[in-house]
Amino acid sequence: MPPPVSALTREQYAGRACCWCGTRLWRGAVSAGIARGRQGAHVLDAEVWACPACAEARPCPV
Ligand SMILES: [Zn+2]
């Protein structure tokens, strides 16, 4: 499971940075699954991405 939305930076939430280490993603990004979050009535769930090194260390369960 990726980190919760509340633990992500804006870049990570937008899928522009690795959700684990924060590395800027250029190519070879791997889906890390869905980060879960909500703010009041709003669901903030978003697909997040990982760099290849992190994706290998923490395989996506999906
Ligand atoms: Zn990473």
N, CA, C, O and the ligand as a Tripos MOL2 file, in Angstrom:
@<TRIPOS>MOLECULE
protein
  249   247    63     0     0
PROTEIN
NO_CHARGES

@<TRIPOS>ATOM
      1 N           0.8470   -1.2060    0.0000 N.3       1 MET1
      2 CA          0.0000    0.0000    0.0000 C.3       1 MET1
      3 C           0.8800    1.2530    0.0000 C.2       1 MET1
      4 O           1.8370    1.3460    0.7690 O.2       1 MET1
      5 N           0.5560    2.1930   -0.8480 N.am      2 PRO2
      6 CA          1.2950    3.4590   -0.8190 C.3       2 PRO2
      7 C           0.9550    4.2480    0.4350 C.2       2 PRO2
      8 O          -0.0070    3.9180    1.1300 O.2       2 PRO2
      9 N           1.7320    5.2900    0.7350 N.am      3 PRO3
     10 CA          1.4340    6.1110    1.9170 C.3       3 PRO3
     11 C           0.0750    6.7860    1.7490 C.2       3 PRO3
     12 O          -0.3950    6.9590    0.6240 O.2       3 PRO3
     13 N          -0.5600    7.1690    2.8560 N.am      4 PRO4
     14 CA         -1.8300    7.8930    2.7510 C.3       4 PRO4
     15 C          -1.6200    9.2670    2.1230 C.2       4 PRO4
     16 O          -0.5260    9.8270    2.1770 O.2       4 PRO4
     17 N          -2.6730    9.7930    1.5340 N.am      5 VAL5
     18 CA         -2.5880   11.0880    0.8660 C.3       5 VAL5
     19 C          -2.0450   12.1620    1.8150 C.2       5 VAL5
     20 O          -1.3140   13.0590    1.3950 O.2       5 VAL5
     21 N          -2.4070   12.0620    3.0850 N.am      6 SER6
     22 CA         -1.9890   13.0850    4.0500 C.3       6 SER6
     23 C          -0.4700   13.1140    4.2260 C.2       6 SER6
     24 O           0.0870   14.1020    4.7040 O.2       6 SER6
     25 N           0.1940   12.0200    3.8340 N.am      7 ALA7
     26 CA          1.6540   11.9560    3.9970 C.3       7 ALA7
     27 C           2.3940   12.3540    2.7260 C.2       7 ALA7
     28 O           3.6250   12.3760    2.7030 O.2       7 ALA7
     29 N           1.6510   12.6690    1.6720 N.am      8 LEU8
     30 CA          2.2900   12.9510    0.3890 C.3       8 LEU8
     31 C           2.4830   14.4470    0.1860 C.2       8 LEU8
     32 O           1.7060   15.2700    0.6700 O.2       8 LEU8
     33 N           3.5440   14.7690   -0.5450 N.am      9 THR9
     34 CA          3.7030   16.1500   -0.9850 C.3       9 THR9
     35 C           2.7910   16.3760   -2.1930 C.2       9 THR9
     36 O           2.2320   15.4320   -2.7510 O.2       9 THR9
     37 N           2.6570   17.6160   -2.5740 N.am     10 ARG10
     38 CA          1.8370   17.9390   -3.7390 C.3      10 ARG10
     39 C           2.3770   17.2300   -4.9980 C.2      10 ARG10
     40 O           1.6110   16.7400   -5.8280 O.2      10 ARG10
     41 N           3.6910   17.1910   -5.1120 N.am     11 GLU11
     42 CA          4.3110   16.5350   -6.2730 C.3      11 GLU11
     43 C           4.0180   15.0400   -6.2800 C.2      11 GLU11
     44 O           3.7230   14.4540   -7.3220 O.2      11 GLU11
     45 N           4.1040   14.4400   -5.1060 N.am     12 GLN12
     46 CA          3.8220   13.0090   -5.0140 C.3      12 GLN12
     47 C           2.3530   12.7370   -5.3100 C.2      12 GLN12
     48 O           2.0230   11.7720   -5.9990 O.2      12 GLN12
     49 N           1.4830   13.5740   -4.7980 N.am     13 TYR13
     50 CA          0.0490   13.3890   -5.0070 C.3      13 TYR13
     51 C          -0.2950   13.5240   -6.4930 C.2      13 TYR13
     52 O          -1.1840   12.8430   -7.0030 O.2      13 TYR13
     53 N           0.4300   14.4220   -7.1760 N.am     14 ALA14
     54 CA          0.1700   14.6540   -8.5960 C.3      14 ALA14
     55 C           0.8190   13.5950   -9.4850 C.2      14 ALA14
     56 O           0.6190   13.5970  -10.7000 O.2      14 ALA14
     57 N           1.6010   12.6850   -8.8830 N.am     15 GLY15
     58 CA          2.2330   11.6460   -9.6620 C.3      15 GLY15
     59 C           3.5160   12.0930  -10.3290 C.2      15 GLY15
     60 O           4.0180   11.4140  -11.2250 O.2      15 GLY15
     61 N           4.0540   13.2250   -9.9080 N.am     16 ARG16
     62 CA          5.2900   13.7230  -10.5310 C.3      16 ARG16
     63 C           6.5260   13.3280   -9.7410 C.2      16 ARG16
     64 O           7.6510   13.5480  -10.1910 O.2      16 ARG16
     65 N           6.3220   12.7460   -8.5660 N.am     17 ALA17
     66 CA          7.4540   12.3100   -7.7460 C.3      17 ALA17
     67 C           7.1300   10.9500   -7.1320 C.2      17 ALA17
     68 O           5.9690   10.6070   -6.9110 O.2      17 ALA17
     69 N           8.1830   10.1920   -6.8650 N.am     18 CYS18
     70 CA          8.0270    8.8720   -6.2510 C.3      18 CYS18
     71 C           7.3020    9.0140   -4.9060 C.2      18 CYS18
     72 O           7.6700    9.8530   -4.0830 O.2      18 CYS18
     73 N           6.2780    8.1940   -4.6910 N.am     19 CYS19
     74 CA          5.4830    8.3370   -3.4610 C.3      19 CYS19
     75 C           6.2620    7.8610   -2.2390 C.2      19 CYS19
     76 O           5.8720    8.1540   -1.1090 O.2      19 CYS19
     77 N           7.3640    7.1260   -2.4490 N.am     20 TRP20
     78 CA          8.1440    6.6180   -1.3170 C.3      20 TRP20
     79 C           9.3170    7.5160   -0.9860 C.2      20 TRP20
     80 O           9.5020    7.8860    0.1740 O.2      20 TRP20
     81 N          10.1230    7.8780   -1.9960 N.am     21 CYS21
     82 CA         11.3620    8.5950   -1.6900 C.3      21 CYS21
     83 C          11.3340   10.0450   -2.1940 C.2      21 CYS21
     84 O          12.2300   10.8280   -1.8770 O.2      21 CYS21
     85 N          10.3220   10.3980   -2.9690 N.am     22 GLY22
     86 CA         10.2050   11.7830   -3.4110 C.3      22 GLY22
     87 C          11.0350   12.1320   -4.6290 C.2      22 GLY22
     88 O          11.0680   13.2900   -5.0440 O.2      22 GLY22
     89 N          11.7060   11.1450   -5.2100 N.am     23 THR23
     90 CA         12.4910   11.3960   -6.4210 C.3      23 THR23
     91 C          11.5730   11.8580   -7.5440 C.2      23 THR23
     92 O          10.4790   11.3280   -7.7370 O.2      23 THR23
     93 N          12.0400   12.8500   -8.2730 N.am     24 ARG24
     94 CA         11.2940   13.3250   -9.4320 C.3      24 ARG24
     95 C          11.2200   12.2060  -10.4600 C.2      24 ARG24
     96 O          12.2400   11.5970  -10.7850 O.2      24 ARG24
     97 N          10.0300   11.9280  -10.9750 N.am     25 LEU25
     98 CA          9.8690   10.8350  -11.9250 C.3      25 LEU25
     99 C           9.9560   11.3520  -13.3510 C.2      25 LEU25
    100 O           9.2450   12.2830  -13.7290 O.2      25 LEU25
    101 N          10.8060   10.7590  -14.1160 N.am     26 TRP26
    102 CA         10.9380   11.1330  -15.5270 C.3      26 TRP26
    103 C          10.4370   10.0210  -16.4080 C.2      26 TRP26
    104 O           9.5260   10.2130  -17.2130 O.2      26 TRP26
    105 N          11.0340    8.8550  -16.2540 N.am     27 ARG27
    106 CA         10.6130    7.7170  -17.0550 C.3      27 ARG27
    107 C          10.7520    6.4690  -16.2100 C.2      27 ARG27
    108 O          11.4870    6.4470  -15.2230 O.2      27 ARG27
    109 N          10.0390    5.4370  -16.6080 N.am     28 GLY28
    110 CA         10.1290    4.1870  -15.8720 C.3      28 GLY28
    111 C           9.3660    4.2060  -14.5690 C.2      28 GLY28
    112 O           9.5770    3.3500  -13.7100 O.2      28 GLY28
    113 N           8.4760    5.1810  -14.4110 N.am     29 ALA29
    114 CA          7.6720    5.2110  -13.1990 C.3      29 ALA29
    115 C           6.7540    3.9960  -13.1750 C.2      29 ALA29
    116 O           6.2230    3.5760  -14.2040 O.2      29 ALA29
    117 N           6.5820    3.4490  -11.9970 N.am     30 VAL30
    118 CA          5.7570    2.2660  -11.8200 C.3      30 VAL30
    119 C           4.5820    2.6240  -10.9160 C.2      30 VAL30
    120 O           4.7540    3.3090   -9.9080 O.2      30 VAL30
    121 N           3.4090    2.1660  -11.2740 N.am     31 SER31
    122 CA          2.2510    2.4540  -10.4260 C.3      31 SER31
    123 C           2.4420    1.8330   -9.0600 C.2      31 SER31
    124 O           2.8140    0.6650   -8.9490 O.2      31 SER31
    125 N           2.1860    2.6150   -8.0130 N.am     32 ALA32
    126 CA          2.3300    2.1100   -6.6480 C.3      32 ALA32
    127 C           0.9610    1.8440   -6.0300 C.2      32 ALA32
    128 O           0.8620    1.5120   -4.8490 O.2      32 ALA32
    129 N          -0.0870    1.9910   -6.8280 N.am     33 GLY33
    130 CA         -1.4180    1.7290   -6.3130 C.3      33 GLY33
    131 C          -2.1480    3.0270   -5.9920 C.2      33 GLY33
    132 O          -1.7970    4.0990   -6.4840 O.2      33 GLY33
    133 N          -3.1640    2.9010   -5.1630 N.am     34 ILE34
    134 CA         -4.0180    4.0470   -4.8540 C.3      34 ILE34
    135 C          -3.7240    4.5370   -3.4410 C.2      34 ILE34
    136 O          -3.8630    3.7930   -2.4710 O.2      34 ILE34
    137 N          -3.3170    5.8000   -3.3400 N.am     35 ALA35
    138 CA         -3.1650    6.4190   -2.0250 C.3      35 ALA35
    139 C          -4.5560    6.8570   -1.5640 C.2      35 ALA35
    140 O          -5.3130    7.4740   -2.3140 O.2      35 ALA35
    141 N          -4.8700    6.5230   -0.3160 N.am     36 ARG36
    142 CA         -6.2060    6.8310    0.1930 C.3      36 ARG36
    143 C          -6.1810    8.0850    1.0480 C.2      36 ARG36
    144 O          -5.2550    8.3110    1.8270 O.2      36 ARG36
    145 N          -7.2020    8.8810    0.8880 N.am     37 GLY37
    146 CA         -7.3140   10.0500    1.7420 C.3      37 GLY37
    147 C          -8.6880   10.6590    1.6110 C.2      37 GLY37
    148 O          -9.3650   10.4880    0.5970 O.2      37 GLY37
    149 N          -9.0980   11.3760    2.6470 N.am     38 ARG38
    150 CA        -10.3420   12.1320    2.5320 C.3      38 ARG38
    151 C         -10.2570   13.3650    3.4090 C.2      38 ARG38
    152 O          -9.5590   13.3900    4.4230 O.2      38 ARG38
    153 N         -10.9740   14.3700    2.9970 N.am     39 GLN39
    154 CA        -11.0060   15.6270    3.7270 C.3      39 GLN39
    155 C         -12.4700   15.9930    3.8470 C.2      39 GLN39
    156 O         -13.0890   16.4350    2.8780 O.2      39 GLN39
    157 N         -13.0250   15.8100    5.0350 N.am     40 GLY40
    158 CA        -14.4580   16.0090    5.1860 C.3      40 GLY40
    159 C         -15.1980   15.0410    4.2830 C.2      40 GLY40
    160 O         -14.9840   13.8300    4.3540 O.2      40 GLY40
    161 N         -16.0660   15.5700    3.4350 N.am     41 ALA41
    162 CA        -16.8650   14.7260    2.5580 C.3      41 ALA41
    163 C         -16.1240   14.3710    1.2730 C.2      41 ALA41
    164 O         -16.6030   13.5640    0.4770 O.2      41 ALA41
    165 N         -14.9720   14.9660    1.0790 N.am     42 HIS42
    166 CA        -14.2850   14.7970   -0.1990 C.3      42 HIS42
    167 C         -13.3070   13.6290   -0.1490 C.2      42 HIS42
    168 O         -12.4750   13.5330    0.7530 O.2      42 HIS42
    169 N         -13.4230   12.7580   -1.1200 N.am     43 VAL43
    170 CA        -12.4830   11.6530   -1.2500 C.3      43 VAL43
    171 C         -11.3130   12.1160   -2.0950 C.2      43 VAL43
    172 O         -11.4960   12.6220   -3.2020 O.2      43 VAL43
    173 N         -10.1140   11.9420   -1.5720 N.am     44 LEU44
    174 CA         -8.9130   12.4430   -2.2410 C.3      44 LEU44
    175 C          -8.0700   11.3250   -2.8320 C.2      44 LEU44
    176 O          -6.9200   11.5440   -3.2120 O.2      44 LEU44
    177 N          -8.6370   10.1290   -2.9090 N.am     45 ASP45
    178 CA         -7.8810    8.9940   -3.4210 C.3      45 ASP45
    179 C          -7.2410    9.3250   -4.7650 C.2      45 ASP45
    180 O          -7.8710    9.9450   -5.6220 O.2      45 ASP45
    181 N          -6.0050    8.9150   -4.9440 N.am     46 ALA46
    182 CA         -5.3160    9.1800   -6.2020 C.3      46 ALA46
    183 C          -4.3040    8.0760   -6.4720 C.2      46 ALA46
    184 O          -3.6880    7.5340   -5.5550 O.2      46 ALA46
    185 N          -4.1490    7.7570   -7.7500 N.am     47 GLU47
    186 CA         -3.1110    6.8020   -8.1050 C.3      47 GLU47
    187 C          -1.7630    7.4900   -7.9430 C.2      47 GLU47
    188 O          -1.5750    8.6220   -8.3870 O.2      47 GLU47
    189 N          -0.8310    6.7960   -7.3050 N.am     48 VAL48
    190 CA          0.4990    7.3630   -7.1010 C.3      48 VAL48
    191 C           1.5320    6.4570   -7.7650 C.2      48 VAL48
    192 O           1.2520    5.3080   -8.1080 O.2      48 VAL48
    193 N           2.7300    7.0060   -7.9350 N.am     49 TRP49
    194 CA          3.7530    6.3470   -8.7400 C.3      49 TRP49
    195 C           5.0450    6.2410   -7.9580 C.2      49 TRP49
    196 O           5.3040    7.0190   -7.0410 O.2      49 TRP49
    197 N           5.8460    5.2700   -8.3350 N.am     50 ALA50
    198 CA          7.1100    5.0360   -7.6480 C.3      50 ALA50
    199 C           8.2370    4.9420   -8.6640 C.2      50 ALA50
    200 O           8.0150    4.5780   -9.8190 O.2      50 ALA50
    201 N           9.4460    5.2740   -8.2280 N.am     51 CYS51
    202 CA         10.6160    5.0690   -9.0710 C.3      51 CYS51
    203 C          10.9030    3.5620   -9.1040 C.2      51 CYS51
    204 O          10.4620    2.8340   -8.2140 O.2      51 CYS51
    205 N          11.6240    3.0950  -10.1030 N.am     52 PRO52
    206 CA         11.8540    1.6430  -10.2350 C.3      52 PRO52
    207 C          12.4890    1.0190   -9.0000 C.2      52 PRO52
    208 O          12.1230   -0.0930   -8.6210 O.2      52 PRO52
    209 N          13.4340    1.7140   -8.3620 N.am     53 ALA53
    210 CA         14.1040    1.1440   -7.1890 C.3      53 ALA53
    211 C          13.1130    0.8940   -6.0540 C.2      53 ALA53
    212 O          13.1290   -0.1690   -5.4340 O.2      53 ALA53
    213 N          12.2520    1.8750   -5.7840 N.am     54 CYS54
    214 CA         11.2780    1.7130   -4.7090 C.3      54 CYS54
    215 C          10.2240    0.6730   -5.0850 C.2      54 CYS54
    216 O           9.7600   -0.0930   -4.2410 O.2      54 CYS54
    217 N           9.8560    0.6590   -6.3620 N.am     55 ALA55
    218 CA          8.8330   -0.2960   -6.7970 C.3      55 ALA55
    219 C           9.3360   -1.7270   -6.5930 C.2      55 ALA55
    220 O           8.5580   -2.6300   -6.2860 O.2      55 ALA55
    221 N          10.6360   -1.9160   -6.7660 N.am     56 GLU56
    222 CA         11.2010   -3.2440   -6.5880 C.3      56 GLU56
    223 C          11.2470   -3.6160   -5.1050 C.2      56 GLU56
    224 O          11.0180   -4.7670   -4.7320 O.2      56 GLU56
    225 N          11.5480   -2.6220   -4.2710 N.am     57 ALA57
    226 CA         11.6560   -2.8740   -2.8450 C.3      57 ALA57
    227 C          10.2740   -3.0670   -2.1950 C.2      57 ALA57
    228 O          10.1320   -3.7910   -1.2090 O.2      57 ALA57
    229 N           9.2680   -2.4050   -2.7720 N.am     58 ARG58
    230 CA          7.9150   -2.5030   -2.2050 C.3      58 ARG58
    231 C           6.9330   -2.7980   -3.3260 C.2      58 ARG58
    232 O           6.2700   -1.8930   -3.8330 O.2      58 ARG58
    233 N           6.8400   -4.0600   -3.7110 N.am     59 PRO59
    234 CA          5.9760   -4.4020   -4.8470 C.3      59 PRO59
    235 C           4.5290   -3.9870   -4.5900 C.2      59 PRO59
    236 O           4.0050   -4.1100   -3.4830 O.2      59 PRO59
    237 N           3.9230   -3.5010   -5.6370 N.am     60 CYS60
    238 CA          2.5130   -3.1130   -5.5480 C.3      60 CYS60
    239 C           1.6740   -4.3730   -5.3190 C.2      60 CYS60
    240 O           1.8190   -5.3540   -6.0490 O.2      60 CYS60
    241 N           0.8040   -4.3520   -4.3170 N.am     61 PRO61
    242 CA          0.0060   -5.5340   -4.0010 C.3      61 PRO61
    243 C          -1.0710   -5.8280   -5.0350 C.2      61 PRO61
    244 O          -1.6090   -6.9340   -5.0630 O.2      61 PRO61
    245 N          -1.3910   -4.8710   -5.8760 N.am     62 VAL62
    246 CA         -2.4930   -5.0650   -6.8330 C.3      62 VAL62
    247 C          -2.0310   -5.9310   -7.9970 C.2      62 VAL62
    248 O          -2.8110   -6.2090   -8.9070 O.2      62 VAL62
    249 ZN         11.5050    6.0660   -4.9910 Zn       63 ZN63
@<TRIPOS>BOND
     1     1     2 1
     2     2     3 1
     3     3     4 2
     4     3     5 am
     5     5     6 1
     6     6     7 1
     7     7     8 2
     8     7     9 am
     9     9    10 1
    10    10    11 1
    11    11    12 2
    12    11    13 am
    13    13    14 1
    14    14    15 1
    15    15    16 2
    16    15    17 am
    17    17    18 1
    18    18    19 1
    19    19    20 2
    20    19    21 am
    21    21    22 1
    22    22    23 1
    23    23    24 2
    24    23    25 am
    25    25    26 1
    26    26    27 1
    27    27    28 2
    28    27    29 am
    29    29    30 1
    30    30    31 1
    31    31    32 2
    32    31    33 am
    33    33    34 1
    34    34    35 1
    35    35    36 2
    36    35    37 am
    37    37    38 1
    38    38    39 1
    39    39    40 2
    40    39    41 am
    41    41    42 1
    42    42    43 1
    43    43    44 2
    44    43    45 am
    45    45    46 1
    46    46    47 1
    47    47    48 2
    48    47    49 am
    49    49    50 1
    50    50    51 1
    51    51    52 2
    52    51    53 am
    53    53    54 1
    54    54    55 1
    55    55    56 2
    56    55    57 am
    57    57    58 1
    58    58    59 1
    59    59    60 2
    60    59    61 am
    61    61    62 1
    62    62    63 1
    63    63    64 2
    64    63    65 am
    65    65    66 1
    66    66    67 1
    67    67    68 2
    68    67    69 am
    69    69    70 1
    70    70    71 1
    71    71    72 2
    72    71    73 am
    73    73    74 1
    74    74    75 1
    75    75    76 2
    76    75    77 am
    77    77    78 1
    78    78    79 1
    79    79    80 2
    80    79    81 am
    81    81    82 1
    82    82    83 1
    83    83    84 2
    84    83    85 am
    85    85    86 1
    86    86    87 1
    87    87    88 2
    88    87    89 am
    89    89    90 1
    90    90    91 1
    91    91    92 2
    92    91    93 am
    93    93    94 1
    94    94    95 1
    95    95    96 2
    96    95    97 am
    97    97    98 1
    98    98    99 1
    99    99   100 2
   100    99   101 am
   101   101   102 1
   102   102   103 1
   103   103   104 2
   104   103   105 am
   105   105   106 1
   106   106   107 1
   107   107   108 2
   108   107   109 am
   109   109   110 1
   110   110   111 1
   111   111   112 2
   112   111   113 am
   113   113   114 1
   114   114   115 1
   115   115   116 2
   116   115   117 am
   117   117   118 1
   118   118   119 1
   119   119   120 2
   120   119   121 am
   121   121   122 1
   122   122   123 1
   123   123   124 2
   124   123   125 am
   125   125   126 1
   126   126   127 1
   127   127   128 2
   128   127   129 am
   129   129   130 1
   130   130   131 1
   131   131   132 2
   132   131   133 am
   133   133   134 1
   134   134   135 1
   135   135   136 2
   136   135   137 am
   137   137   138 1
   138   138   139 1
   139   139   140 2
   140   139   141 am
   141   141   142 1
   142   142   143 1
   143   143   144 2
   144   143   145 am
   145   145   146 1
   146   146   147 1
   147   147   148 2
   148   147   149 am
   149   149   150 1
   150   150   151 1
   151   151   152 2
   152   151   153 am
   153   153   154 1
   154   154   155 1
   155   155   156 2
   156   155   157 am
   157   157   158 1
   158   158   159 1
   159   159   160 2
   160   159   161 am
   161   161   162 1
   162   162   163 1
   163   163   164 2
   164   163   165 am
   165   165   166 1
   166   166   167 1
   167   167   168 2
   168   167   169 am
   169   169   170 1
   170   170   171 1
   171   171   172 2
   172   171   173 am
   173   173   174 1
   174   174   175 1
   175   175   176 2
   176   175   177 am
   177   177   178 1
   178   178   179 1
   179   179   180 2
   180   179   181 am
   181   181   182 1
   182   182   183 1
   183   183   184 2
   184   183   185 am
   185   185   186 1
   186   186   187 1
   187   187   188 2
   188   187   189 am
   189   189   190 1
   190   190   191 1
   191   191   192 2
   192   191   193 am
   193   193   194 1
   194   194   195 1
   195   195   196 2
   196   195   197 am
   197   197   198 1
   198   198   199 1
   199   199   200 2
   200   199   201 am
   201   201   202 1
   202   202   203 1
   203   203   204 2
   204   203   205 am
   205   205   206 1
   206   206   207 1
   207   207   208 2
   208   207   209 am
   209   209   210 1
   210   210   211 1
   211   211   212 2
   212   211   213 am
   213   213   214 1
   214   214   215 1
   215   215   216 2
   216   215   217 am
   217   217   218 1
   218   218   219 1
   219   219   220 2
   220   219   221 am
   221   221   222 1
   222   222   223 1
   223   223   224 2
   224   223   225 am
   225   225   226 1
   226   226   227 1
   227   227   228 2
   228   227   229 am
   229   229   230 1
   230   230   231 1
   231   231   232 2
   232   231   233 am
   233   233   234 1
   234   234   235 1
   235   235   236 2
   236   235   237 am
   237   237   238 1
   238   238   239 1
   239   239   240 2
   240   239   241 am
   241   241   242 1
   242   242   243 1
   243   243   244 2
   244   243   245 am
   245   245   246 1
   246   246   247 1
   247   247   248 2
@<TRIPOS>SUBSTRUCTURE
     1 MET1         2 RESIDUE 1 A MET
     2 PRO2         6 RESIDUE 1 A PRO
     3 PRO3        10 RESIDUE 1 A PRO
     4 PRO4        14 RESIDUE 1 A PRO
     5 VAL5        18 RESIDUE 1 A VAL
     6 SER6        22 RESIDUE 1 A SER
     7 ALA7        26 RESIDUE 1 A ALA
     8 LEU8        30 RESIDUE 1 A LEU
     9 THR9        34 RESIDUE 1 A THR
    10 ARG10       38 RESIDUE 1 A ARG
    11 GLU11       42 RESIDUE 1 A GLU
    12 GLN12       46 RESIDUE 1 A GLN
    13 TYR13       50 RESIDUE 1 A TYR
    14 ALA14       54 RESIDUE 1 A ALA
    15 GLY15       58 RESIDUE 1 A GLY
    16 ARG16       62 RESIDUE 1 A ARG
    17 ALA17       66 RESIDUE 1 A ALA
    18 CYS18       70 RESIDUE 1 A CYS
    19 CYS19       74 RESIDUE 1 A CYS
    20 TRP20       78 RESIDUE 1 A TRP
    21 CYS21       82 RESIDUE 1 A CYS
    22 GLY22       86 RESIDUE 1 A GLY
    23 THR23       90 RESIDUE 1 A THR
    24 ARG24       94 RESIDUE 1 A ARG
    25 LEU25       98 RESIDUE 1 A LEU
    26 TRP26      102 RESIDUE 1 A TRP
    27 ARG27      106 RESIDUE 1 A ARG
    28 GLY28      110 RESIDUE 1 A GLY
    29 ALA29      114 RESIDUE 1 A ALA
    30 VAL30      118 RESIDUE 1 A VAL
    31 SER31      122 RESIDUE 1 A SER
    32 ALA32      126 RESIDUE 1 A ALA
    33 GLY33      130 RESIDUE 1 A GLY
    34 ILE34      134 RESIDUE 1 A ILE
    35 ALA35      138 RESIDUE 1 A ALA
    36 ARG36      142 RESIDUE 1 A ARG
    37 GLY37      146 RESIDUE 1 A GLY
    38 ARG38      150 RESIDUE 1 A ARG
    39 GLN39      154 RESIDUE 1 A GLN
    40 GLY40      158 RESIDUE 1 A GLY
    41 ALA41      162 RESIDUE 1 A ALA
    42 HIS42      166 RESIDUE 1 A HIS
    43 VAL43      170 RESIDUE 1 A VAL
    44 LEU44      174 RESIDUE 1 A LEU
    45 ASP45      178 RESIDUE 1 A ASP
    46 ALA46      182 RESIDUE 1 A ALA
    47 GLU47      186 RESIDUE 1 A GLU
    48 VAL48      190 RESIDUE 1 A VAL
    49 TRP49      194 RESIDUE 1 A TRP
    50 ALA50      198 RESIDUE 1 A ALA
    51 CYS51      202 RESIDUE 1 A CYS
    52 PRO52      206 RESIDUE 1 A PRO
    53 ALA53      210 RESIDUE 1 A ALA
    54 CYS54      214 RESIDUE 1 A CYS
    55 ALA55      218 RESIDUE 1 A ALA
    56 GLU56      222 RESIDUE 1 A GLU
    57 ALA57      226 RESIDUE 1 A ALA
    58 ARG58      230 RESIDUE 1 A ARG
    59 PRO59      234 RESIDUE 1 A PRO
    60 CYS60      238 RESIDUE 1 A CYS
    61 PRO61      242 RESIDUE 1 A PRO
    62 VAL62      246 RESIDUE 1 A VAL
    63 ZN63       249 GROUP 0 **** ****
